[in-house]
Amino acid sequence: MRTAIEQVGGRSTISVIAGFGSLAAAAVVASGCASSYAALATRGCDWLAVECDQVCSEQHARWRAGETWADERMWDAACGLGGAGRVLVAAHQQGVGDYATTLRSICSVLVRLTEPATGPDGVRVPGWWIRPGTQTRCINGGWNPGLAHGISGPLVTLAALWRAGITVPGHRDAISRIAAALTEARTDDYRWPHTVPLTSAHDSNSVHARSAWCYGAAGIARALYLAGASIGDHEIVDEGCTVFRAIAEQDVESWNLWGPTFCHGYAGMLQIVDRTAIETGDAVLADQAARLAAIIIASYRDGNEFGFAHVHDRSGPTIVAGDFPGVLTGAAGTALSLMSWARPETPAWDLPLLMT
């Protein structure tokens, strides 16, 4: 752990996959299994709470200044309040520290994020809409439905806050509002566009996202399932499970997954499907998990330093891949997903990735 602290250096970020935030997340997971990590978890989460309070204050200042658009880097799962909030919920429940005040601040921002706003030319838009730029292919902006960088991440965190009894006015409505928007944006073949345009949720020019953890159907379906279960809304739960079953019936190639690793590959989908299969007792999902595990195992290569190659890009004539040890884009995440599938115990390592 000392080596890890030295490696992150002075980088200050609430990301739970990079910098000090990732160490706080790792310590929370580890402290749930071994008490020797409790002190590190407390120090890390105390720091993370202060950083999150600052982010919340900055966002409220932007709203007071009349800005209606949302900076996805502030609220997404990888580097914003979505992921950091979920880690602090777990830390609070484990007794790592008392983060109730910070969590209510995070909850307040995420709930406010779901309220309708005014977009280009006075058009009413979801509060989480994104201006035109690198994160949206739409001329007038749009919104990202995905789990890693879209509104599904905050949906999971709002659900976790609700289950933990940390609520604010409008909380349940916010969960229902996001779920309804996701359901509306889903296409008839149970997929989602990479970006939902403001003009129409079913714009023919929208590009379908891959069915992965980061973007697309698998991560979104898991978010819907968790959201519905948290507030006891069986229609939302059923929507998530229906998407999973639809994925199982689709051709594997249509999933557009890139290799065996977690972020946008088969390991992430395996973790999502396997967890849901165990929780629901759904035999179709259990069979799908077994099929995914078989695909991952078959991709192992002795010639790779870490066994499983991460695919960077396969859009061109040549597949670009690398060999990494990490969780999101490396062999560690792939191995952890396979281990979780093969063992009956409920995993703890995937909490920062919003699997629960």
Residue pairs with C-beta under 8 A, 6 or more apart in sequence:
1 23
1 27
1 40
4 23
4 26
5 23
8 18
8 19
8 20
8 22
8 23
11 18
11 19
11 20
12 19
12 20
12 51
13 19
13 20
13 21
13 51
13 79
14 21
14 48
14 51
14 52
14 55
14 79
14 80
14 81
14 83
14 84
15 21
15 22
15 78
15 79
15 80
15 83
15 84
16 22
16 24
16 25
16 77
16 78
16 83
16 84
16 86
16 87
16 352
17 25
17 78
17 79
17 83
17 327
17 328
17 352
18 79
20 44
20 47
20 48
21 48
21 51
21 83
21 84
21 87
22 352
23 40
23 44
24 41
24 44
24 45
24 47
24 48
24 87
24 91
25 44
25 83
25 87
25 351
25 352
26 352
27 37
27 40
27 41
27 44
27 45
28 41
28 44
28 45
28 87
28 90
28 91
28 94
28 96
28 351
28 352
29 90
29 348
29 349
29 351
29 352
30 37
30 40
30 41
31 37
31 38
31 40
31 41
31 94
31 96
32 90
32 94
32 348
33 348
38 96
41 91
41 94
41 96
42 96
42 97
45 87
45 88
45 91
45 96
45 97
45 99
46 97
48 84
48 87
48 88
49 88
49 97
49 99
49 102
51 84
52 81
52 84
52 85
52 88
52 102
52 105
52 106
53 102
53 105
55 74
55 80
55 81
56 81
56 105
56 106
56 108
56 109
58 74
59 71
59 74
59 109
60 109
62 71
63 112
68 117
68 118
68 119
68 125
68 127
69 117
69 119
69 129
69 130
69 131
69 141
70 113
70 127
70 128
70 129
70 130
72 80
72 128
72 130
72 135
72 144
72 149
72 150
73 79
73 80
74 80
74 81
75 81
75 82
75 109
75 110
75 113
75 128
75 153
75 154
76 82
76 83
76 148
76 149
76 150
76 153
76 154
77 83
77 86
77 147
77 148
77 149
77 152
77 153
77 154
77 156
77 157
77 353
77 354
78 148
78 149
78 153
80 153
81 106
81 109
81 110
81 154
81 157
82 110
82 153
82 154
82 156
82 157
82 354
83 153
83 157
83 352
83 354
84 106
85 103
85 106
85 107
85 110
85 154
85 157
85 160
85 161
86 156
86 157
86 160
86 351
86 352
86 354
87 351
87 352
88 99
88 102
88 103
88 106
89 103
89 157
89 160
89 161
89 164
89 166
90 160
90 351
91 97
91 99
92 98
92 99
92 100
92 103
92 164
92 166
93 164
100 166
103 161
103 164
103 166
104 166
104 168
106 157
106 161
107 158
107 161
107 166
107 167
107 168
107 171
108 168
110 154
110 157
110 158
110 174
111 158
111 168
111 169
111 170
111 171
111 174
112 127
113 127
113 128
113 154
113 174
114 126
114 127
114 128
114 173
114 174
114 177
114 178
115 127
115 170
116 124
116 125
116 126
116 127
117 124
117 125
117 126
117 127
117 129
118 124
118 125
119 125
119 129
119 140
119 141
119 198
120 140
120 141
120 198
121 140
123 140
123 198
125 141
125 143
125 198
126 143
126 151
126 181
128 143
128 151
128 154
129 141
129 142
129 143
129 198
130 136
130 141
130 142
130 143
130 144
130 195
131 141
132 138
132 139
132 140
132 141
133 141
135 144
135 149
135 195
136 142
136 143
136 144
136 195
137 194
137 195
137 206
137 207
138 195
138 197
138 198
138 199
138 203
138 206
140 197
140 198
140 199
141 198
142 195
142 196
142 197
142 198
143 150
143 151
143 195
143 196
144 150
144 151
144 194
144 195
144 196
144 215
145 151
145 152
145 181
145 182
145 185
145 192
145 193
145 196
145 209
145 220
146 152
146 153
146 192
146 194
146 209
146 214
146 215
146 216
146 219
146 220
147 153
147 156
147 213
147 214
147 215
147 219
147 220
147 222
147 223
147 354
148 213
148 214
148 215
148 219
148 263
149 214
149 215
150 215
150 220
151 178
151 181
151 182
152 178
152 182
152 219
152 220
152 223
152 224
153 223
153 354
154 178
155 175
155 178
155 179
155 182
155 223
155 224
155 226
155 227
156 222
156 223
156 226
156 227
156 354
157 354
158 171
158 174
158 175
158 178
158 227
159 175
159 223
159 226
159 227
159 229
159 230
159 231
160 226
160 230
160 356
161 167
161 171
162 171
162 172
162 175
162 230
162 231
163 230
172 231
175 227
175 230
175 231
176 231
176 233
176 236
178 227
179 224
179 227
179 228
179 233
179 236
179 239
182 192
182 220
182 223
182 224
183 224
183 236
183 239
184 201
185 192
185 193
185 196
185 201
186 192
186 243
187 193
187 202
187 208
189 246
189 250
190 217
190 242
190 243
190 246
190 247
190 250
191 208
191 209
191 211
191 216
191 217
192 208
192 209
192 216
192 217
192 220
193 203
193 206
193 207
193 208
193 209
194 206
194 207
194 208
194 209
194 215
195 206
195 207
196 206
197 203
197 205
197 206
208 216
208 256
209 215
209 216
209 217
210 216
210 255
210 256
210 257
210 258
210 264
211 217
211 218
211 247
211 250
211 254
211 255
211 256
211 257
211 269
212 218
212 219
212 255
212 256
212 257
212 258
212 263
212 264
212 265
212 268
212 269
213 219
213 262
213 263
213 264
213 268
213 269
213 271
213 272
213 353
214 263
214 264
214 268
215 264
216 256
217 243
217 246
217 247
218 244
218 247
218 268
218 269
218 272
218 273
219 268
219 272
220 243
221 239
221 240
221 241
221 243
221 244
221 247
221 272
221 276
222 240
222 272
222 275
222 276
222 354
222 355
223 240
223 354
224 236
224 237
224 239
224 240
224 243
225 236
225 237
225 240
225 241
225 244
225 276
226 240
226 356
227 233
227 236
228 234
228 235
228 236
228 237
228 238
228 239
228 240
229 237
240 276
241 276
241 280
241 282
241 285
244 273
244 276
244 282
244 284
244 285
244 288
245 282
245 284
245 285
247 255
247 273
247 288
248 284
248 285
248 287
248 288
252 295
255 269
257 264
257 265
257 266
257 269
258 264
258 265
258 311
258 314
259 265
259 266
259 299
259 308
259 309
259 310
259 311
259 321
260 266
260 267
260 295
260 296
260 299
260 300
260 308
260 309
260 334
261 267
261 268
261 308
261 309
261 310
261 311
261 328
261 329
261 330
261 331
261 333
261 334
262 268
262 271
262 327
262 328
262 329
262 333
262 334
262 337
262 353
263 328
263 329
263 333
265 310
265 311
265 334
266 292
266 295
266 296
266 299
267 296
267 333
267 334
267 336
267 337
267 338
268 333
268 337
268 353
269 292
270 289
270 292
270 293
270 296
270 337
270 338
270 341
271 336
271 337
271 340
271 341
271 347
271 350
271 353
271 355
272 355
273 285
273 288
273 289
273 292
274 285
274 286
274 289
274 292
274 337
274 340
274 341
275 340
275 347
275 350
275 355
275 356
276 282
276 285
277 285
277 286
277 288
277 289
278 346
289 341
293 338
293 341
293 342
296 308
296 334
296 337
296 338
297 338
299 308
299 309
300 307
300 308
301 307
301 308
301 309
304 323
305 323
306 323
306 324
306 325
306 330
306 331
307 331
307 334
307 335
308 330
308 331
308 334
308 335
309 321
309 322
309 323
310 321
310 322
310 323
310 324
310 329
310 330
311 319
311 320
311 321
312 320
312 321
312 322
313 319
313 320
314 320
322 329
323 330
323 331
324 330
324 331
325 331
325 332
326 332
326 333
327 333
327 336
327 349
327 353
328 353
336 347
336 349
336 350
339 347
340 347
340 349
340 350
347 355
350 356
